[in-house]
Amino acid sequence: MRLPLTDDGAVDEEEAVRILRAGIDGGVNYVDTAYPYHGGFSETVVGKALQDGYREKVWLADKCPVWLLEEEGDFEKFLDEQLQKLQTDHIDFYLLHALNRKRFEEKVKKFSLIERMEEARKQGKIKFIGFSFHDTLDVFEDILQYTDQWDFCQIQYNYINLDYQAGQKGLKMAADRGLGVVIMEPLLGGSLARLSEHVAACLPEGKTPVEYAFDFLWDQPEVSLLLSGMGAMDQVKENLSYGDRCDVGMMTQKEKQSLLRAKEIFDQGNLCPDGSRQLHSLPLLYALPLRPGHSGVSCRLEYDSSGRGRRQKGL
């Protein structure tokens, strides 16, 4: 989550609140933040934006900074601090942030974080238990199989990163176990919004590069929602319009083949207009799902009466 900045580098709080609320007014119903974003200020801004009735309109997601846990009680300390900054009594979707093998062994297991999350759920402080992930597929599988308490997970995935980290196999693996799957980096840090001439030439006319990147994800039934950050009002309106028409199975075979060809060219090094391999990030504000319901955007997770997340439900 990258908040808009003023000329002197400070967070433009007023603009951040305005854009976030505009997204919610347009149908956004899932807002994602984390403890370290903008030096901890992201949660504070989100908390302010969700006042005046906006908290009741969204699912709120936040993450435990597991790498900062040093002793018993730290999990509860950080969670209470986050609740205070967010100005809420509960977080709907709570993730263990950026898990890898080392953090899972040295933090999650050592401090019994699954059990602590379950206790926080019993206390009403969180509703759904999950994790975000950055490691190899075998580590992802180990974490999935460690407990049956996972409701959802968050992975990096796009039409370039088919086999990166959890990748497409991890996506299907998690869905088969009944987890909702949140997708981060749908535009690969902005690279898929600004394709080189050679890569863009692979895509049929009629859609923007962003549309193709989003459609690739929405087309797959295993994807529950995708996260897209926006730092300008026109980006919010554009993405909401994309979300209003998306559906599982929306891509044609020709479009799918075009994306495979685009990936081949992209992987050869034509990432940017100048042909360099440098990644350029788009300005991000906040994360939100772009899966439409009858109007606006909806999360495709289904929950039973116990409050546990189950398999994704098509809209």
Backbone bond lengths (Angstrom), bond angles and torsions (degrees), N, CA, C in turn:
res aa  C-N    CA-C-N  psi(-1)  N-CA   C-N-CA  omega(-1)  CA-C   N-CA-C  phi
1 M - - - 1.455 - - 1.515 109.15 -
2 R 1.313 115.11 113.62 1.464 120.26 178.80 1.513 108.83 -113.83
3 L 1.301 115.58 111.89 1.456 120.69 -177.57 1.525 110.49 -78.38
4 P 1.333 117.76 151.93 1.468 120.05 176.55 1.516 110.23 -63.63
5 L 1.321 116.45 143.86 1.459 122.06 -175.58 1.517 111.46 -114.84
6 T 1.313 115.24 153.60 1.458 121.23 172.57 1.522 108.71 -82.73
7 D 1.310 117.15 175.88 1.463 121.14 -177.92 1.524 112.55 -61.84
8 D 1.331 117.02 -27.78 1.462 119.64 -179.32 1.526 112.94 -90.52
9 G 1.340 117.08 7.31 1.453 120.63 175.32 1.509 115.59 92.31
10 A 1.313 117.65 -2.95 1.459 120.99 178.40 1.526 110.26 -79.97
11 V 1.332 116.53 156.03 1.459 120.41 177.56 1.522 109.95 -66.65
12 D 1.317 116.38 129.88 1.465 121.76 176.59 1.524 107.16 -83.85
13 E 1.318 115.17 84.92 1.458 121.14 -173.05 1.524 112.41 -61.38
14 E 1.311 117.06 -43.57 1.464 120.58 -178.07 1.528 111.40 -61.52
15 E 1.330 116.82 -43.96 1.457 120.51 179.86 1.527 110.89 -69.19
16 A 1.327 116.87 -37.64 1.458 120.33 178.64 1.522 111.02 -60.96
17 V 1.321 116.62 -45.39 1.466 121.00 179.07 1.524 110.25 -63.60
18 R 1.322 116.77 -41.87 1.466 121.16 -178.07 1.528 111.12 -62.39
19 I 1.332 116.92 -45.77 1.456 120.31 -177.53 1.527 111.05 -69.84
20 L 1.323 116.49 -41.69 1.461 119.79 179.51 1.525 110.84 -61.02
21 R 1.315 116.86 -45.26 1.466 119.79 179.98 1.525 111.63 -66.92
22 A 1.320 116.74 -34.43 1.463 119.54 177.17 1.526 110.41 -63.51
23 G 1.326 116.47 -39.32 1.454 119.83 177.35 1.516 111.89 -63.10
24 I 1.322 116.19 -43.94 1.464 120.51 178.77 1.523 110.65 -64.18
25 D 1.315 116.60 -42.24 1.469 120.21 177.49 1.526 111.32 -60.80
26 G 1.337 116.36 -28.76 1.455 120.83 -179.90 1.512 114.25 -84.64
27 G 1.334 117.60 -5.58 1.454 120.41 177.10 1.510 115.60 124.45
28 V 1.316 119.59 -4.56 1.460 121.86 177.65 1.526 108.89 -63.45
29 N 1.329 116.36 133.76 1.463 117.99 -179.57 1.526 113.57 -132.00
30 Y 1.343 117.50 14.61 1.467 120.92 178.68 1.522 107.61 -140.90
31 V 1.320 116.51 119.50 1.466 121.95 -178.53 1.521 108.81 -118.63
32 D 1.304 116.77 128.00 1.461 123.34 -174.21 1.519 110.87 -115.24
33 T 1.327 116.45 134.52 1.457 121.77 175.36 1.526 108.09 -145.32
34 A 1.338 117.24 -176.95 1.461 120.96 178.68 1.521 109.61 -159.44
35 Y 1.315 115.55 158.80 1.460 122.27 -174.60 1.528 113.46 -57.58
36 P 1.336 120.70 -44.21 1.467 119.43 -174.32 1.518 115.75 -84.82
37 Y 1.323 119.05 -9.88 1.460 119.64 -174.88 1.522 111.36 -60.33
38 H 1.323 115.78 130.67 1.465 122.79 -178.39 1.531 111.72 50.80
39 G 1.315 114.63 46.30 1.454 118.94 177.19 1.517 113.68 61.25
40 G 1.327 116.68 27.36 1.456 120.83 179.80 1.512 114.20 91.80
41 F 1.338 117.37 -3.23 1.466 120.27 -175.71 1.529 112.33 -82.67
42 S 1.326 117.31 -19.58 1.465 120.72 -178.90 1.521 111.39 -57.81
43 E 1.327 116.91 -46.33 1.464 120.33 -179.58 1.520 111.30 -61.18
44 T 1.315 116.61 -38.09 1.462 120.62 179.54 1.521 111.11 -63.79
45 V 1.327 116.61 -44.41 1.464 120.52 179.60 1.525 110.69 -65.93
46 V 1.328 116.78 -43.06 1.462 119.86 177.71 1.523 110.16 -60.42
47 G 1.330 116.37 -42.27 1.455 119.80 178.26 1.514 112.62 -58.43
48 K 1.326 116.25 -41.03 1.469 120.09 178.37 1.526 111.09 -68.69
49 A 1.328 116.39 -40.21 1.465 119.92 -178.99 1.522 111.87 -64.97
50 L 1.331 116.53 -28.30 1.459 119.84 -176.15 1.521 113.56 -90.71
51 Q 1.316 117.12 10.40 1.463 120.11 172.56 1.531 109.65 -77.95
52 D 1.311 115.82 179.48 1.478 122.04 177.10 1.524 112.46 60.19
53 G 1.336 116.26 36.24 1.454 120.76 175.33 1.508 115.90 90.34
54 Y 1.327 118.42 -4.36 1.463 120.20 -177.45 1.531 112.86 -75.92
55 R 1.330 117.42 -26.03 1.468 119.24 179.23 1.524 111.02 -60.80
56 E 1.315 117.07 -37.13 1.455 121.09 -177.27 1.526 112.53 -72.67
57 K 1.328 117.27 -10.70 1.466 121.15 -176.33 1.527 113.20 -94.15
58 V 1.332 117.70 -7.19 1.461 119.38 -172.25 1.520 112.25 -132.70
59 W 1.333 113.87 158.56 1.453 122.05 162.82 1.528 105.91 -87.51
60 L 1.308 117.17 128.37 1.464 122.01 -177.66 1.523 110.03 -105.01
61 A 1.331 116.34 126.43 1.462 122.19 179.35 1.524 109.95 -115.11
62 D 1.326 116.17 135.92 1.463 122.02 175.87 1.521 107.90 -144.82
63 K 1.339 115.71 170.31 1.455 119.80 -170.87 1.526 111.85 -134.20
64 C 1.320 114.83 141.78 1.465 121.26 176.19 1.531 109.27 -82.29
65 P 1.337 118.10 125.54 1.474 120.93 178.58 1.526 110.66 -77.61
66 V 1.327 116.91 80.11 1.460 121.13 -170.39 1.524 112.80 -59.23
67 W 1.330 118.28 -29.87 1.464 121.53 -178.07 1.526 112.36 -67.55
68 L 1.330 116.96 -16.48 1.462 121.14 -179.93 1.522 112.90 -92.31
69 L 1.316 117.83 -6.22 1.461 120.82 -178.92 1.525 109.74 -75.69
70 E 1.319 115.92 123.64 1.461 121.08 -177.15 1.523 113.54 -121.98
71 E 1.310 117.81 -19.58 1.462 120.13 -177.39 1.521 110.42 -153.44
72 E 1.330 115.32 167.12 1.457 120.97 178.33 1.527 109.42 -56.96
73 G 1.299 115.76 136.34 1.459 120.17 178.83 1.509 114.42 96.19
74 D 1.340 117.47 -12.59 1.468 119.56 -179.67 1.527 111.76 -66.19
75 F 1.333 116.71 -36.18 1.468 119.16 179.32 1.519 110.28 -58.22
76 E 1.312 116.45 -49.19 1.457 121.10 -179.26 1.525 111.40 -65.91
77 K 1.320 116.73 -35.67 1.464 120.72 179.54 1.523 111.01 -63.35
78 F 1.326 116.75 -47.25 1.465 119.92 -179.96 1.524 111.39 -67.23
79 L 1.325 117.34 -40.44 1.461 120.15 -179.97 1.524 110.92 -61.50
80 D 1.320 117.03 -44.87 1.467 119.99 179.38 1.526 111.23 -64.29
81 E 1.337 116.65 -37.79 1.465 120.16 177.32 1.527 110.65 -63.94
82 Q 1.321 116.30 -41.52 1.461 120.18 179.64 1.524 111.32 -64.71
83 L 1.314 117.00 -42.86 1.464 120.58 177.98 1.523 110.98 -59.77
84 Q 1.323 115.94 -39.15 1.464 120.20 179.52 1.525 110.75 -66.34
85 K 1.330 117.39 -45.17 1.468 120.18 -179.37 1.525 111.58 -66.62
86 L 1.315 116.14 -34.42 1.457 120.56 -179.91 1.527 112.57 -80.73
87 Q 1.324 116.54 -9.16 1.465 122.19 179.77 1.533 111.30 56.64
88 T 1.329 115.17 47.44 1.460 120.46 179.72 1.518 109.25 -143.02
89 D 1.324 116.61 161.51 1.460 120.07 178.97 1.522 112.55 -96.51
90 H 1.335 117.29 -4.00 1.458 119.56 177.69 1.523 110.82 -157.56
91 I 1.322 114.96 154.97 1.466 123.60 173.82 1.521 106.67 -114.04
92 D 1.310 116.90 127.27 1.463 120.27 -174.66 1.524 112.32 -69.82
93 F 1.318 116.87 -51.25 1.463 122.24 -178.92 1.528 108.60 -116.57
94 Y 1.335 116.51 112.68 1.465 120.01 -177.30 1.521 108.96 -115.84
95 L 1.340 115.23 124.75 1.457 121.39 -175.36 1.523 111.55 -114.44
96 L 1.325 115.92 147.06 1.454 121.37 163.70 1.522 105.48 -80.66
97 H 1.323 116.96 121.17 1.460 122.77 -164.38 1.527 112.35 -82.33
98 A 1.337 115.74 128.44 1.471 123.82 168.84 1.525 112.80 54.00
99 L 1.327 116.23 56.04 1.459 119.51 179.91 1.523 111.64 -71.63
100 N 1.320 114.41 141.29 1.455 123.50 168.38 1.522 106.84 -139.06
101 R 1.321 118.27 -177.64 1.462 120.81 -176.68 1.524 111.51 -58.03
102 K 1.315 116.74 -47.77 1.458 121.41 -175.98 1.529 111.45 -62.11
103 R 1.311 116.68 -48.65 1.464 119.53 -178.97 1.522 111.69 -66.37
104 F 1.329 115.93 -34.93 1.456 118.27 -179.96 1.523 110.87 -66.12
105 E 1.321 116.27 -43.22 1.458 120.11 -178.99 1.526 111.84 -72.70
106 E 1.344 116.71 -44.77 1.460 120.66 -170.96 1.518 114.42 -88.73
107 K 1.324 117.70 -17.01 1.464 120.13 -178.16 1.530 112.37 -119.78
108 V 1.331 116.80 -55.27 1.468 119.97 -175.64 1.518 111.13 -63.25
109 K 1.326 116.69 -49.68 1.461 119.96 -179.60 1.527 111.82 -72.75
110 K 1.316 116.51 -44.86 1.466 120.42 -176.44 1.515 112.35 -58.66
111 F 1.331 116.78 -42.11 1.463 120.74 -176.01 1.531 112.97 -102.10
112 S 1.338 116.94 14.51 1.472 121.40 176.21 1.527 111.17 49.37
113 L 1.332 115.69 51.75 1.466 119.58 -172.54 1.525 113.32 -69.26
114 I 1.329 117.95 -29.18 1.466 118.83 177.24 1.524 109.36 -63.77
115 E 1.316 116.30 -45.16 1.465 120.25 179.26 1.524 111.21 -65.17
116 R 1.312 117.03 -37.31 1.464 120.38 178.80 1.534 111.08 -67.95
117 M 1.329 116.41 -36.84 1.459 119.16 176.14 1.527 110.88 -66.58
118 E 1.321 116.57 -39.01 1.462 120.27 177.23 1.525 110.69 -61.99
119 E 1.317 116.77 -40.97 1.463 120.47 178.71 1.522 110.56 -65.65
120 A 1.334 116.45 -40.47 1.467 119.88 177.28 1.523 110.64 -63.59
121 R 1.323 116.24 -34.38 1.462 119.70 177.04 1.536 110.19 -66.50
122 K 1.311 116.81 -43.54 1.461 120.37 178.72 1.526 111.33 -60.67
123 Q 1.335 115.90 -32.66 1.464 121.07 179.31 1.524 112.62 -80.01
124 G 1.331 116.90 -5.66 1.456 120.65 179.05 1.514 114.69 83.29
125 K 1.343 117.38 10.56 1.463 120.17 -178.45 1.525 112.54 -82.19
126 I 1.317 117.40 -27.50 1.457 121.79 175.52 1.526 108.29 -136.99
127 K 1.323 116.23 159.48 1.464 120.20 -179.49 1.525 112.92 -110.63
128 F 1.327 117.18 -48.02 1.457 120.83 -174.31 1.522 110.20 -125.23
129 I 1.320 115.26 138.07 1.458 123.01 -171.75 1.532 110.67 -104.86
130 G 1.333 115.90 129.14 1.457 119.26 -179.56 1.512 112.80 -153.39
131 F 1.326 115.95 -170.51 1.461 121.57 178.37 1.518 109.27 -153.08
132 S 1.324 115.78 149.98 1.462 120.96 169.08 1.517 107.35 -103.11
133 F 1.335 116.80 156.24 1.457 119.43 -163.66 1.521 112.86 -138.10
134 H 1.363 114.41 138.79 1.467 121.40 174.44 1.530 109.17 -147.21
135 D 1.316 116.39 84.65 1.464 121.54 176.39 1.524 107.55 -167.15
136 T 1.305 117.63 -161.16 1.459 121.56 -176.10 1.531 111.75 -87.09
137 L 1.323 115.60 166.05 1.461 121.36 -176.41 1.522 112.34 -60.12
138 D 1.334 118.02 -39.87 1.460 119.71 -178.72 1.524 111.70 -64.61
139 V 1.331 116.83 -35.28 1.467 120.50 176.30 1.527 109.71 -68.20
140 F 1.316 116.62 -40.50 1.465 121.05 177.61 1.525 110.49 -58.18
141 E 1.313 116.34 -44.72 1.464 120.40 -179.94 1.524 110.91 -63.65
142 D 1.327 117.23 -41.57 1.465 120.89 178.55 1.527 111.31 -60.59
143 I 1.329 116.60 -42.56 1.464 120.51 -179.59 1.526 110.40 -67.49
144 L 1.325 117.31 -41.69 1.465 120.69 177.55 1.520 111.18 -58.01
145 Q 1.324 116.60 -42.97 1.456 121.50 -173.98 1.523 113.37 -82.80
146 Y 1.311 117.41 -7.76 1.463 120.98 -176.23 1.523 111.94 -66.14
147 T 1.321 117.63 -34.37 1.462 121.49 -176.92 1.525 110.13 -149.86
148 D 1.319 115.91 153.55 1.464 119.92 174.27 1.521 111.16 -96.13
149 Q 1.332 116.92 13.59 1.462 121.85 -178.91 1.529 113.31 -87.66
150 W 1.335 117.62 -11.39 1.465 118.87 -179.73 1.527 110.90 -64.76
151 D 1.313 116.33 130.54 1.460 121.89 173.41 1.525 111.65 -96.37
152 F 1.329 116.53 -31.66 1.464 120.67 -175.10 1.519 109.81 -160.47
153 C 1.316 116.33 167.16 1.458 121.60 175.27 1.523 108.31 -143.22
154 Q 1.325 115.50 166.76 1.466 121.63 -179.92 1.518 108.49 -130.72
155 I 1.341 116.68 124.29 1.460 120.93 -176.03 1.527 110.96 -131.63
156 Q 1.334 115.42 157.26 1.458 120.79 173.14 1.522 108.42 -84.39
157 Y 1.346 115.45 127.15 1.462 118.76 -175.88 1.521 109.72 -161.56
158 N 1.313 116.25 136.08 1.465 123.67 176.11 1.526 107.25 -164.30
159 Y 1.319 118.41 -179.28 1.466 119.01 -173.74 1.524 113.19 -73.35
160 I 1.322 117.55 -7.08 1.462 121.20 171.99 1.524 110.23 -92.61
161 N 1.318 117.62 -42.63 1.469 123.40 -175.37 1.528 112.69 -88.23
162 L 1.311 117.87 50.23 1.464 120.88 -178.55 1.523 111.92 -66.28
163 D 1.314 116.70 -34.25 1.462 121.07 -176.93 1.521 111.94 -120.53
164 Y 1.316 117.22 22.09 1.460 121.78 -178.47 1.521 109.24 -96.12
165 Q 1.337 117.01 131.92 1.460 122.39 -178.32 1.531 109.81 53.97
166 A 1.325 118.99 -125.44 1.471 120.32 179.46 1.520 110.69 -66.25
167 G 1.334 116.59 -43.69 1.454 122.17 175.20 1.523 114.49 61.06
168 Q 1.322 114.58 -162.50 1.463 120.59 -176.85 1.526 112.00 -65.62
169 K 1.316 117.27 -36.66 1.464 120.06 178.23 1.523 110.59 -65.43
170 G 1.318 116.64 -40.98 1.456 119.81 178.30 1.518 112.26 -66.22
171 L 1.335 115.85 -38.24 1.464 120.81 176.79 1.521 110.50 -56.40
172 K 1.319 116.91 -49.73 1.460 121.21 -178.55 1.526 111.03 -69.36
173 M 1.308 116.54 -35.97 1.451 121.25 179.04 1.531 110.72 -61.49
174 A 1.324 116.30 -46.14 1.463 120.61 -179.71 1.523 111.11 -66.69
175 A 1.325 116.78 -43.30 1.467 120.44 179.92 1.522 111.00 -63.12
176 D 1.323 117.29 -38.46 1.461 120.99 179.03 1.521 111.84 -64.27
177 R 1.319 116.65 -26.35 1.463 120.97 177.86 1.528 111.83 -87.81
178 G 1.328 117.10 2.02 1.455 120.53 176.21 1.504 115.13 90.34
179 L 1.337 118.21 10.16 1.461 120.92 179.74 1.522 110.91 -85.29
180 G 1.315 116.46 144.55 1.448 120.48 165.11 1.515 108.00 -73.83
181 V 1.327 117.64 146.26 1.464 121.16 -177.85 1.523 109.90 -123.47
182 V 1.323 115.24 118.20 1.462 123.30 177.11 1.524 107.92 -95.40
183 I 1.321 116.94 132.38 1.461 121.33 -177.88 1.524 110.51 -103.25
184 M 1.338 116.14 125.55 1.464 121.51 171.86 1.529 108.80 -108.39
185 E 1.306 116.07 162.78 1.469 123.35 -178.88 1.532 112.87 57.52
186 P 1.326 118.66 46.01 1.471 118.98 177.62 1.522 112.89 -64.62
187 L 1.345 116.43 -23.03 1.468 121.36 179.31 1.524 112.15 -109.52
188 L 1.328 117.02 12.20 1.464 122.14 177.67 1.526 111.28 51.11
189 G 1.329 114.94 55.67 1.450 120.06 177.73 1.517 113.96 67.65
190 G 1.328 117.36 19.22 1.459 121.35 179.76 1.516 113.89 100.63
191 S 1.329 117.70 -12.76 1.464 120.34 -176.92 1.526 112.56 -62.99
192 L 1.324 117.49 -32.71 1.463 119.89 -177.79 1.521 112.25 -81.66
193 A 1.316 116.63 -4.93 1.469 120.32 173.73 1.520 110.91 -91.64
194 R 1.335 116.51 -22.48 1.465 121.38 -178.63 1.524 108.86 -126.53
195 L 1.310 115.29 74.98 1.456 121.08 -176.67 1.522 111.65 -76.97
196 S 1.312 115.24 152.82 1.461 119.02 172.26 1.527 108.96 -67.52
197 E 1.303 116.06 163.16 1.466 120.96 -179.53 1.524 111.16 -58.34
198 H 1.335 116.92 -38.71 1.459 120.80 -177.21 1.523 111.49 -68.82
199 V 1.326 117.12 -39.93 1.464 120.35 179.24 1.521 110.33 -70.94
200 A 1.325 116.56 -45.33 1.468 120.96 -178.61 1.523 111.65 -60.35
201 A 1.315 116.80 -31.16 1.466 120.76 -178.71 1.526 112.20 -66.25
202 C 1.331 117.14 -17.83 1.464 120.60 179.13 1.523 112.40 -76.68
203 L 1.322 117.28 -19.91 1.458 121.26 -173.38 1.524 111.21 -92.57
204 P 1.324 117.90 134.20 1.469 120.79 177.38 1.522 110.99 -60.11
205 E 1.305 116.74 149.96 1.455 121.20 178.68 1.528 110.29 -71.22
206 G 1.331 115.35 159.51 1.458 120.10 176.82 1.505 114.33 113.69
207 K 1.347 117.63 -17.58 1.455 122.26 177.51 1.522 109.30 -134.06
208 T 1.315 115.89 154.07 1.455 120.66 175.80 1.523 109.51 -80.36
209 P 1.334 118.30 161.92 1.459 120.30 174.83 1.526 112.78 -57.29
210 V 1.333 117.14 -35.51 1.467 120.54 178.04 1.524 110.30 -64.16
211 E 1.316 116.77 -43.34 1.467 120.45 178.51 1.522 111.19 -57.87
212 Y 1.315 116.48 -45.80 1.463 119.40 -179.35 1.530 111.18 -62.84
213 A 1.324 116.66 -40.38 1.461 120.15 179.85 1.523 111.12 -64.33
214 F 1.333 116.69 -43.54 1.462 120.68 178.22 1.531 111.21 -68.34
215 D 1.338 116.51 -43.84 1.463 120.29 -177.55 1.526 111.48 -60.68
216 F 1.332 116.31 -36.62 1.461 120.38 177.53 1.521 110.79 -55.57
217 L 1.323 116.95 -39.74 1.460 121.68 -178.63 1.519 111.92 -78.58
218 W 1.328 116.56 -47.38 1.465 119.80 -179.00 1.525 111.95 -62.07
219 D 1.294 117.48 -26.99 1.458 122.98 -178.44 1.528 112.09 -64.45
220 Q 1.339 117.48 -22.49 1.456 122.05 -171.93 1.531 111.24 -97.52
221 P 1.324 118.17 125.17 1.465 121.49 -176.10 1.524 113.84 -64.75
222 E 1.337 117.48 -21.02 1.465 119.72 -179.10 1.519 112.89 -74.86
223 V 1.325 117.52 -17.84 1.467 121.88 -178.73 1.524 109.56 -81.63
224 S 1.330 116.77 120.89 1.464 121.11 179.21 1.517 111.31 -83.41
225 L 1.316 116.40 -44.04 1.462 121.28 177.79 1.511 108.64 -163.38
226 L 1.316 115.99 160.22 1.461 119.58 175.68 1.522 109.33 -122.33
227 L 1.315 114.71 150.28 1.455 121.96 -179.03 1.520 109.25 -99.71
228 S 1.317 115.80 129.39 1.461 120.13 177.76 1.513 108.69 -136.80
229 G 1.318 116.51 125.97 1.454 120.28 -179.33 1.511 111.42 -95.85
230 M 1.308 115.74 142.97 1.466 121.60 -178.88 1.515 110.54 -133.92
231 G 1.319 116.71 133.05 1.449 121.28 179.35 1.504 113.62 -113.28
232 A 1.332 116.70 8.81 1.464 120.67 -179.56 1.519 108.61 -147.52
233 M 1.322 115.82 150.80 1.453 120.51 -175.58 1.524 112.53 -62.87
234 D 1.329 117.91 -35.54 1.460 119.13 -179.21 1.521 111.36 -66.90
235 Q 1.340 117.28 -31.26 1.456 120.49 176.25 1.526 110.96 -67.32
236 V 1.329 116.22 -38.73 1.464 120.40 177.58 1.525 110.08 -61.03
237 K 1.318 116.50 -50.33 1.468 120.73 -178.41 1.527 111.21 -62.27
238 E 1.320 116.10 -40.92 1.462 120.55 -178.93 1.520 110.84 -63.77
239 N 1.330 116.73 -47.24 1.458 120.03 -177.76 1.522 112.32 -68.25
240 L 1.329 116.86 -35.49 1.461 119.33 176.25 1.526 110.92 -63.90
241 S 1.311 116.36 -37.14 1.470 119.04 178.62 1.520 110.79 -66.87
242 Y 1.338 117.10 -36.32 1.457 120.04 175.77 1.529 109.91 -64.11
243 G 1.324 115.84 -44.20 1.457 120.40 -177.29 1.512 113.57 -64.38
244 D 1.313 117.15 -31.01 1.462 120.93 -177.42 1.527 113.14 -65.42
245 R 1.335 117.81 -19.30 1.463 119.38 -175.75 1.529 112.91 -115.24
246 C 1.334 118.00 5.42 1.460 118.97 -173.67 1.525 111.84 -83.51
247 D 1.340 115.29 156.99 1.456 120.49 179.29 1.525 109.02 -167.32
248 V 1.317 115.73 158.23 1.458 120.56 174.35 1.523 109.06 -64.96
249 G 1.329 116.62 136.38 1.454 121.30 179.07 1.513 114.25 78.07
250 M 1.342 116.85 19.68 1.462 120.48 -174.34 1.523 113.68 -78.90
251 M 1.335 117.86 -18.85 1.458 120.15 -175.41 1.522 112.17 -87.47
252 T 1.323 116.47 142.64 1.457 121.64 175.06 1.525 109.67 -81.80
253 Q 1.312 116.20 162.41 1.456 120.13 177.96 1.524 110.82 -62.14
254 K 1.319 116.95 -36.27 1.459 121.19 178.10 1.525 110.65 -62.16
255 E 1.326 117.05 -42.58 1.461 120.69 179.65 1.525 110.95 -65.46
256 K 1.321 117.03 -39.91 1.465 120.43 179.21 1.529 110.79 -63.83
257 Q 1.307 116.63 -43.19 1.462 120.43 178.33 1.525 111.02 -64.92
258 S 1.321 116.41 -35.54 1.466 120.71 178.49 1.521 110.93 -64.41
259 L 1.332 116.91 -39.12 1.460 120.06 178.64 1.522 111.23 -67.65
260 L 1.316 117.57 -36.92 1.462 120.28 176.56 1.524 110.78 -62.61
261 R 1.323 116.33 -40.94 1.466 120.18 178.02 1.525 110.22 -67.68
262 A 1.337 116.42 -40.02 1.464 120.24 177.87 1.524 110.59 -61.41
263 K 1.328 116.66 -38.67 1.465 120.47 177.83 1.522 111.04 -63.29
264 E 1.330 117.14 -41.34 1.463 120.71 179.03 1.527 110.91 -58.93
265 I 1.325 116.28 -46.61 1.464 120.46 -179.67 1.522 110.34 -68.01
266 F 1.319 116.23 -42.56 1.464 121.56 179.63 1.529 110.45 -58.08
267 D 1.338 115.70 -45.40 1.464 120.43 -177.92 1.523 112.75 -66.21
268 Q 1.313 117.21 -18.35 1.462 120.53 177.53 1.523 112.11 -77.76
269 G 1.329 116.48 -10.21 1.456 119.35 173.71 1.502 116.17 122.37
270 N 1.324 118.85 -3.38 1.463 120.40 -179.00 1.523 110.46 -85.35
271 L 1.320 116.34 70.58 1.459 120.36 -176.14 1.517 112.73 -85.11
272 C 1.324 116.66 -34.36 1.455 120.77 -171.76 1.527 109.70 -124.42
273 P 1.314 117.43 164.65 1.462 119.99 179.80 1.519 113.96 -53.36
274 D 1.336 118.34 -28.99 1.459 120.35 -179.70 1.525 112.19 -91.17
275 G 1.347 116.70 3.63 1.456 120.62 178.02 1.511 113.94 82.77
276 S 1.331 118.50 3.75 1.460 121.07 -178.80 1.518 110.55 -79.66
277 R 1.329 115.93 167.80 1.457 121.08 178.60 1.521 111.62 -97.61
278 Q 1.289 117.86 8.98 1.456 120.79 -179.85 1.520 110.16 -72.49
279 L 1.333 116.39 137.88 1.457 121.61 178.21 1.517 109.29 -94.55
280 H 1.322 117.03 131.31 1.456 122.19 178.59 1.517 108.85 -111.74
281 S 1.324 117.76 123.74 1.454 121.47 -176.92 1.513 111.43 -83.77
282 L 1.318 116.19 137.60 1.453 120.85 170.78 1.518 109.12 -75.05
283 P 1.314 118.70 151.52 1.460 119.59 174.88 1.516 109.78 -66.97
284 L 1.334 116.61 126.00 1.454 121.36 -177.65 1.513 110.26 -114.18
285 L 1.298 116.21 145.18 1.457 120.22 175.64 1.504 110.81 -113.83
286 Y 1.293 117.08 -60.38 1.442 119.92 -177.50 1.511 108.59 -151.30
287 A 1.310 116.15 161.85 1.451 120.53 -178.19 1.508 109.97 -97.79
288 L 1.322 116.14 143.22 1.454 120.07 -178.00 1.511 109.48 -154.26
289 P 1.347 117.13 154.75 1.451 119.59 -179.63 1.509 110.62 -86.55
290 L 1.295 116.55 150.27 1.456 120.15 178.57 1.524 109.37 -127.84
291 R 1.297 115.76 56.23 1.458 121.79 174.34 1.515 106.23 -115.93
292 P 1.329 119.28 115.37 1.457 119.82 -170.02 1.512 114.19 -77.67
293 G 1.306 115.81 147.46 1.445 122.14 167.31 1.513 106.19 -102.58
294 H 1.298 118.41 -142.79 1.460 120.15 178.19 1.522 110.71 -69.80
295 S 1.329 116.43 -28.74 1.458 120.53 174.70 1.511 107.71 -150.02
296 G 1.307 117.29 144.91 1.453 120.31 179.81 1.518 111.22 70.08
297 V 1.326 116.31 -135.92 1.450 121.98 -170.19 1.505 109.85 -131.99
298 S 1.314 117.13 146.25 1.454 119.94 -177.70 1.512 110.97 -142.11
299 C 1.308 116.03 146.98 1.460 122.50 173.57 1.525 108.38 -80.40
300 R 1.349 117.36 137.79 1.448 120.20 -175.47 1.519 112.01 -98.22
301 L 1.309 118.83 30.52 1.449 120.35 175.39 1.523 108.88 -90.52
302 E 1.319 116.16 145.65 1.454 121.08 178.60 1.520 108.10 -114.74
303 Y 1.309 118.22 139.17 1.453 122.11 -178.09 1.515 110.40 -126.69
304 D 1.331 115.79 143.68 1.451 118.72 176.56 1.521 109.53 -93.48
305 S 1.328 116.61 -176.80 1.462 120.80 -173.43 1.515 113.24 -66.86
306 S 1.337 117.56 -18.27 1.461 120.04 179.25 1.514 112.25 -80.04
307 G 1.354 116.76 -9.84 1.453 120.15 -179.12 1.504 113.68 88.85
308 R 1.337 117.65 3.03 1.455 121.30 178.81 1.512 110.76 -85.10
309 G 1.326 117.43 141.84 1.451 121.22 178.23 1.521 110.81 -73.38
310 R 1.303 117.16 140.21 1.460 121.67 177.45 1.522 109.54 -122.90
311 R 1.299 116.09 -162.79 1.458 120.07 -177.50 1.513 111.02 -62.69
312 Q 1.318 115.48 154.85 1.450 120.44 -179.57 1.519 111.01 -63.08
313 K 1.271 115.58 147.28 1.462 122.00 178.86 1.517 109.43 -115.84
314 G 1.311 117.01 125.82 1.454 120.54 178.42 1.510 111.03 -70.51
315 L 1.327 115.77 147.33 1.460 120.14 -179.59 1.520 110.51 -101.91
